[in-house]
C-alpha cells in the first residue's frame, strides 16, 4: 500500500553529442515543470561516446531537471568507456572515470524523498564477464548485473520507509524489445526473477529506444516495467520521442506514456497501464 500520492517523471537516452535534440529535452523540461513531481529518473545514456564535453553538456541538462525535482541517474552503455577493460582485461575502474568526474561519484545511487525510494543499479559494465554472451553483436552493448548487485539493491529497497513507492533504476531494458526483438541484459530471465523478488513496485529502464509499459509477474510478485524511449534523434522505427509518467497512490501504480507532438512541440499523454500494489 502506497502511503501518499506520488508522481515521477521517467526519461532516458538523452545522448548528448550529434544525436541530441534540444527541442525534445526542452519539451520534457516544460512537462516536468508542469507536473508537480516528487522525483525525476534519467535511466542512462547521457552521452553518445563517453566524451568529456558530452558529459559536461549532459551535466547542464541534469542540473536543469534537478532544479525542478530531485533526480536520480545511472550510467548507460554509451556512458561506459569499455575500451579500458575489454573482456575484463585492463583497468575496470576506468570504465566510468569521466562519469564520476563530471556527472556524479556514484554509479549505483540511492534517492529517498517523501513517499518514494529510488534505487540505482549499474547495468552498464562494458565488456566485463557479467555482460558477455556468445554473440559478438552483443559485445559493448549488452548489460549485465551480478547477483551481488541485485542483493545490494534488494537490501536498499528493504530499508525503505513503510508506504514508499519502491523504484529500481537501471539502463538496459529488462523485457525483450518488440521492435528490436532483443533483451537488454545478459541472463534476462534470471534477472527478471531477481527484480521481482527485490520487492520493487516499478523498474525503470531505457536503452532499447522503444517506449514500453507492462506488468511482469514472477514467483507470485508483480512489478511494473517502465521502459522510456529516447529523447535523442535515434528513435527506433521512426516513431516520436516519448517519456513516461509514473503515478502511485493507495493500492495502484499507473504509468502513462507521453509522446512528442512536433506541431505543438510538447509531450501529450497516451494510454496508461495500471497495476495494484501487492
Secondary structure, 3 states (H helix, E strand, C coil): CEEEEEEEEEEECCCECCCCCHHHHHHHHHHHHHHCCCEEEECCCCECCCCHHHHHHHHHHHHHHHCCCCEEECCCHHHCCHHHEECCEECHHHCCHHHHHHCCCCCCCEEEECCEEEEECCCCCCCCHHHCCCCHHHCCCCECCCHHHHHHHHHHHHCCCCCCEEEEECCCCCCCCCCCCCCCECCHHHHHHHHHHCCCCEEEECCCCCCEEEEEEECCEEEEEEECCECCCCCHHHCCCEEEEEEEEECEEEEEEEEEECCCCEEEEEEEEEEECC
